[in-house]
Amino acid sequence: MNLIKNENMKIFRRVRTWIMLGITIGLPILISIIVLLASGSDAPTSWAIMNIETTIMFVLITMFTVVIASETVAGEFTWGTIKLLLIRPWSRSAILLSKYLSTLLFALILTVITFIVTWLINMAVFSSSSDSDVLSSVVGMSNMEYMLKFYLYEFITLIIIVTFGFMMSSAFRSSGLAIGLSITLLFAGSIITNLLSLTNKAWVEYILFMHLNLTSYIENADGPFHNHPMSLGFSLSILAGYFVLFNLISWTVFRKRDIAG
C-alpha cells in the first residue's frame, strides 16, 4: 500500500495529470452543449449522446492511461530514479505490481469520472427516454443496463491495451516506443481486424485484434464477424491469455533487468 501511495503521488503531482482530468471532465460537457445548440428541437435523447460521448472518451482515457503506463517504468530508468526504489527493502515484483495497480487505478478514476459527468450533463440538458426505448436491440435491457455493460466491456479492452503498454515499458527503456506501439494497437486494431475477418482461416480467431471490440456482443451473441462467429466467453478467454502473457513478460524482464549505468 505504501508503494501504491508513492506511485499515486508521482502521478498526481504532475501538471499533465490534472490536464488529463480537466479534459475528461470538460470535453463531454462541451460536446453536449454543442449538440444542444446545433440540434435545437431535434435534439437526441440523453442516452444516445451519452453513448457517443462514452465511445469518444474511452479512446482518450486509453491514450491517457497508456502514457502513464508507458512512463511509469521506462521513465524511472530514464531519470535514474529506479535505483532509489530498488535499494529499499521491497522486491522488484512488489515495485512492479504497485506501478501496475496504480496505473489501473488511474484508468478506473478516469472511467468513473466519465460516467458521472456524461450521465449528469446529458440528463440535465437532454430529454431522458423511457427504459423501453433502449440503445440496443436487446429485448428487456434498459438504457442503464446497456451503458453499464458498455462501460464494463470497454474497460476490459482498456486494461488489455494498457497492459500491453506496460509490458513495452518494462521491456524497453523508451517510453516513446511503448506509447507509440500501444496507440498503434488502439487505432490500427480495427483496420487489421477487418482485414483478418475476410479470411476463413481458423487461426485468426486467436489473434488479439479480433477480440478487442467486446461491446459488439451486447447486441450480437455471435460477435461482429460473419465469417468467424464467436462467443463472449471465448473472446474473454483469449483476452485473458494475452493478459497473462503480457504480465509474464513484464515481470520476467523487469526482475532480470540490469540497472547499472
C-alpha positions as CSV (number, residue, x, y, z in Angstrom):
1,M,0.0,0.0,0.0
2,N,2.9,2.4,0.7
3,L,4.3,1.7,-2.7
4,I,0.9,2.3,-4.4
5,K,0.6,5.5,-2.4
6,N,4.0,6.6,-3.6
7,E,3.2,5.8,-7.2
8,N,-0.1,7.8,-7.0
9,M,1.8,10.8,-5.6
10,K,4.1,10.6,-8.6
11,I,1.1,10.5,-11.0
12,F,-1.0,13.3,-9.4
13,R,1.9,15.7,-8.7
14,R,2.3,16.2,-12.4
15,V,0.5,19.1,-14.1
16,R,0.0,16.8,-17.1
17,T,-2.3,14.5,-15.0
18,W,-4.5,17.4,-14.0
19,I,-4.8,18.5,-17.6
20,M,-5.9,14.9,-18.4
21,L,-8.5,15.1,-15.7
22,G,-9.7,18.5,-16.9
23,I,-10.2,17.2,-20.4
24,T,-12.0,14.2,-19.1
25,I,-14.5,16.5,-17.3
26,G,-14.7,19.3,-19.8
27,L,-14.9,17.5,-23.1
28,P,-18.3,15.7,-22.5
29,I,-19.8,18.9,-21.3
30,L,-18.5,20.8,-24.3
31,I,-19.9,18.1,-26.7
32,S,-23.3,18.1,-25.0
33,I,-23.6,21.9,-25.2
34,I,-22.5,21.9,-28.9
35,V,-25.0,19.2,-29.8
36,L,-27.8,21.0,-27.9
37,L,-27.1,24.3,-29.7
38,A,-26.8,22.7,-33.1
39,S,-29.8,20.4,-32.9
40,G,-32.4,22.7,-31.4
41,S,-35.8,21.0,-31.2
42,D,-34.5,17.8,-32.9
43,A,-32.0,17.1,-30.1
44,P,-31.4,13.4,-29.5
45,T,-32.0,11.7,-26.2
46,S,-29.6,11.9,-23.3
47,W,-28.8,8.2,-23.5
48,A,-27.9,8.4,-27.2
49,I,-25.5,11.4,-26.6
50,M,-24.0,9.6,-23.5
51,N,-23.3,6.6,-25.7
52,I,-21.5,8.7,-28.3
53,E,-19.5,10.6,-25.7
54,T,-18.5,7.4,-23.9
55,T,-17.1,5.9,-27.1
56,I,-15.0,9.1,-27.7
57,M,-13.9,9.3,-24.1
58,F,-12.7,5.7,-23.9
59,V,-10.3,6.4,-26.7
60,L,-8.9,9.4,-24.8
61,I,-8.9,7.5,-21.4
62,T,-7.0,4.7,-23.1
63,M,-4.5,7.1,-24.5
64,F,-4.0,9.0,-21.2
65,T,-3.6,5.8,-19.3
66,V,-1.1,4.4,-21.9
67,V,1.0,7.5,-21.4
68,I,1.1,6.9,-17.6
69,A,1.7,3.1,-18.0
70,S,4.5,3.6,-20.6
71,E,6.4,6.1,-18.5
72,T,5.9,4.5,-15.0
73,V,8.7,2.0,-15.6
74,A,10.7,3.4,-18.6
75,G,10.6,6.8,-17.1
76,E,12.2,5.5,-13.9
77,F,15.1,4.1,-15.9
78,T,15.4,7.3,-18.0
79,W,15.6,9.5,-14.9
80,G,17.7,7.1,-12.9
81,T,15.2,7.1,-10.0
82,I,14.7,3.3,-10.3
83,K,17.9,2.9,-8.2
84,L,16.3,4.7,-5.3
85,L,13.4,2.2,-5.4
86,L,15.5,-0.9,-5.7
87,I,17.7,0.0,-2.7
88,R,14.6,0.0,-0.5
89,P,13.5,-3.2,1.3
90,W,11.0,-4.1,-1.4
91,S,11.2,-6.8,-4.0
92,R,11.2,-6.0,-7.7
93,S,7.9,-7.8,-8.1
94,A,6.3,-5.6,-5.4
95,I,7.6,-2.5,-7.0
96,L,6.3,-3.5,-10.5
97,L,2.9,-4.6,-9.0
98,S,2.4,-1.2,-7.3
99,K,3.2,0.6,-10.6
100,Y,0.7,-1.6,-12.5
101,L,-2.1,-1.3,-9.9
102,S,-1.6,2.5,-9.7
103,T,-1.9,2.7,-13.5
104,L,-5.2,0.6,-13.4
105,L,-6.5,2.8,-10.6
106,F,-5.8,5.9,-12.7
107,A,-7.8,4.3,-15.5
108,L,-10.6,3.5,-13.1
109,I,-10.7,7.0,-11.8
110,L,-11.0,8.5,-15.3
111,T,-13.7,5.9,-16.2
112,V,-15.8,6.7,-13.1
113,I,-15.4,10.5,-13.8
114,T,-16.5,10.0,-17.4
115,F,-19.6,8.0,-16.4
116,I,-20.7,10.6,-13.8
117,V,-20.0,13.6,-16.0
118,T,-21.7,12.2,-19.1
119,W,-24.7,11.0,-17.2
120,L,-25.3,14.2,-15.2
121,I,-24.7,16.6,-18.1
122,N,-26.9,14.7,-20.5
123,M,-29.7,14.1,-18.1
124,A,-29.6,17.9,-17.4
125,V,-29.7,19.2,-20.9
126,F,-31.5,16.5,-23.0
127,S,-34.7,14.5,-22.6
128,S,-34.5,11.1,-20.9
129,S,-36.2,8.4,-22.9
130,S,-38.0,5.6,-21.2
131,D,-36.4,2.2,-20.4
132,S,-38.4,0.7,-23.3
133,D,-36.5,3.0,-25.7
134,V,-33.2,1.2,-25.4
135,L,-29.9,1.9,-27.1
136,S,-29.6,-1.7,-28.3
137,S,-31.9,-4.2,-29.9
138,V,-31.7,-6.5,-26.9
139,V,-35.2,-7.1,-25.5
140,G,-35.6,-6.4,-21.8
141,M,-32.4,-4.4,-21.4
142,S,-32.8,-0.9,-20.1
143,N,-30.7,2.1,-21.1
144,M,-28.8,2.0,-17.8
145,E,-28.1,-1.8,-18.1
146,Y,-26.8,-1.2,-21.6
147,M,-24.5,1.6,-20.6
148,L,-23.1,-0.4,-17.6
149,K,-22.3,-3.3,-19.9
150,F,-20.8,-0.9,-22.4
151,Y,-18.5,0.6,-19.8
152,L,-17.5,-2.8,-18.5
153,Y,-16.6,-4.2,-21.9
154,E,-14.8,-1.0,-22.9
155,F,-12.8,-1.1,-19.6
156,I,-11.8,-4.7,-20.2
157,T,-10.4,-3.7,-23.6
158,L,-8.7,-0.7,-22.0
159,I,-7.0,-3.0,-19.5
160,I,-5.6,-5.2,-22.3
161,I,-4.2,-2.2,-24.2
162,V,-2.8,-0.6,-21.1
163,T,-1.2,-3.9,-20.0
164,F,0.5,-4.1,-23.5
165,G,1.8,-0.6,-23.0
166,F,3.0,-1.5,-19.5
167,M,4.8,-4.6,-20.9
168,M,6.5,-2.5,-23.6
169,S,7.5,0.0,-20.9
170,S,9.1,-2.8,-18.8
171,A,10.8,-4.5,-21.8
172,F,12.3,-1.3,-23.3
173,R,13.8,1.8,-21.8
174,S,12.0,4.0,-24.3
175,S,8.6,5.3,-23.1
176,G,8.1,6.8,-26.5
177,L,8.3,3.4,-28.2
178,A,5.8,2.0,-25.6
179,I,3.4,4.8,-26.1
180,G,3.6,4.6,-29.9
181,L,3.1,0.9,-30.2
182,S,0.2,1.0,-27.7
183,I,-1.6,3.8,-29.6
184,T,-1.0,1.9,-32.8
185,L,-2.6,-1.1,-31.3
186,L,-5.6,1.1,-30.3
187,F,-6.1,2.7,-33.7
188,A,-4.8,0.1,-36.1
189,G,-6.6,-2.7,-34.4
190,S,-9.9,-2.1,-36.2
191,I,-8.3,-2.0,-39.6
192,I,-6.3,-5.2,-39.0
193,T,-9.4,-6.8,-37.6
194,N,-11.5,-6.1,-40.7
195,L,-8.8,-7.5,-42.9
196,L,-8.4,-10.6,-40.9
197,S,-12.2,-11.2,-40.7
198,L,-12.3,-11.6,-44.5
199,T,-10.3,-14.8,-44.4
200,N,-11.8,-18.2,-43.4
201,K,-8.7,-19.4,-41.6
202,A,-9.4,-20.7,-38.1
203,W,-6.2,-19.3,-36.7
204,V,-7.3,-15.7,-37.0
205,E,-9.8,-16.3,-34.2
206,Y,-6.8,-16.4,-31.8
207,I,-5.4,-13.0,-32.9
208,L,-5.7,-10.3,-30.2
209,F,-7.3,-7.8,-32.6
210,M,-10.3,-10.0,-33.2
211,H,-11.4,-9.7,-29.6
212,L,-10.9,-6.0,-28.7
213,N,-14.4,-5.0,-29.7
214,L,-16.3,-6.7,-26.8
215,T,-19.2,-4.2,-27.0
216,S,-20.4,-5.9,-30.2
217,Y,-21.5,-8.8,-28.0
218,I,-24.2,-6.7,-26.3
219,E,-26.4,-6.9,-29.3
220,N,-25.0,-9.9,-31.2
221,A,-24.2,-13.0,-29.2
222,D,-22.1,-14.3,-32.2
223,G,-19.8,-11.3,-32.3
224,P,-19.2,-8.8,-35.1
225,F,-17.7,-11.1,-37.7
226,H,-20.0,-13.2,-40.0
227,N,-17.1,-15.4,-41.1
228,H,-16.0,-16.1,-37.6
229,P,-18.9,-16.4,-35.2
230,M,-17.6,-16.4,-31.6
231,S,-19.0,-16.1,-28.1
232,L,-18.3,-13.6,-25.4
233,G,-16.8,-16.3,-23.2
234,F,-14.3,-17.3,-26.0
235,S,-13.2,-13.7,-26.5
236,L,-12.7,-13.2,-22.8
237,S,-10.7,-16.4,-22.6
238,I,-8.4,-15.2,-25.5
239,L,-8.0,-11.8,-23.8
240,A,-7.2,-13.5,-20.5
241,G,-4.5,-15.5,-22.2
242,Y,-2.9,-12.3,-23.7
243,F,-3.3,-10.6,-20.3
244,V,-1.3,-13.3,-18.6
245,L,1.3,-13.3,-21.4
246,F,1.8,-9.6,-21.3
247,N,2.2,-9.6,-17.5
248,L,4.5,-12.6,-17.6
249,I,6.8,-10.8,-20.0
250,S,6.7,-7.6,-17.9
251,W,7.6,-9.4,-14.6
252,T,10.3,-11.6,-16.2
253,V,12.1,-8.7,-18.0
254,F,11.8,-6.3,-15.0
255,R,13.1,-8.9,-12.5
256,K,16.2,-9.6,-14.7
257,R,16.9,-6.1,-16.0
258,D,20.3,-4.7,-15.3
259,I,20.0,-1.2,-13.8
260,A,23.7,-0.3,-14.0
261,G,24.7,2.7,-15.9
